[in-house]
Amino acid sequence: MILDLPRWFDLHTHFRQGPAMPAYVRAHLDMGCAGVLAMPNTQPPVARVNGALEEGAWSIEGYMKLLHEAGADAFEHLIVPLYLTRQTTAAMIREGAASGMLKACKYYPPHGTTNAEHGLPMDDLIEGEVLRAMEEHGVILCIHGEQHALSGPDYIDAGQNAETRFYQERMPRLLAAHPKLRIVCEHITTRTAAEFVAAAPDHIGATITPQHLLYTLGHLIQGLKYHLYCLPVVKFQDDRAALRQAVLQPAQAKFFAGTDSAPHTTKATDCGCAAGCFTGGCAPQLYAMAFEEAGTDLGSTEGHALLERFLCLNGPAFHGFPPSRRRFRMEKAPSRTEVLETPAGPVTPLPSGLGLELTWRLAY
Ligand SMILES: [Zn+2]
């Protein structure tokens, strides 16, 4: 079986900074990716719109230049969101939107994931002038939706977790205060978040990673497969079923690919683990495997259309640019993804880290 698809878009990925950037960009281009939204939790963060590196922050303009030098000019579309910090002002939003440089902003809960220490509580943003300016100028808010500062049993247990708390307590307030704000709920992991997005108005969308469609907490814990450790952490079977149901709704337009591919050259630390799964080189294959595990026949017209919507069409439509006119192909055949060697050190892709082979192979 051959899948022939428009080149796809990864609307949530991490290219970091430094000498490994070209290898990360190349890995994305090599898997038929036509464009990306590259996250701003770099070191230092992308916390300004224009200008040179100063005051401990890159600008979108400066970071885009680095990405272009690393090979990202080969993408058809490149979006870098602004990292929302206490230094973000409404004037930055207005001027950035007017210049065309600012398309989106990223909300990180304080200390919620890798390099998230510059984030601020959502309550400090709601009804503030920054979100009002974004709403007025059509700047998209990308949200890492987890309630911050929860510890131990409150962070995750069978009845609730940081994401369900965020979608039950913060998101209704956010939508009520900013009814026109365009929002992407990033890397959703729970039934609560999937049902919230499905029931919300059309200008609320969501990205879903391959790992959250494929795996559960059991996969992570059995053998402590730390290459599967990302934030928000993979959840339970019922949550995975809800995510699969969301992407398999015929003609759905709200859910789209965002891998959250996050390279780490050192995954395990002295006592802990860096958060992020690297899926450069294998993301569309993993998505195809997830759709099949969810019961889709990708050889059928309907199954093909569902995967095409999710991977290639919905993301561009939500962000307001056309889908790719170029194509890429995958063939139903076993394949392996090798460890990516970079000048910063080797990075292990997710399926290799789990000791798994892919059932699809990129075919050119
Ligand atoms: Zn991310």
Boltz pocket constraint, residues with backbone or C-beta under 6 A from the ligand:
constraints:
  - pocket:
      binder: B
      contacts: [[A, 12], [A, 13], [A, 14], [A, 39], [A, 231], [A, 260], [A, 262]]
      max_distance: 6.0
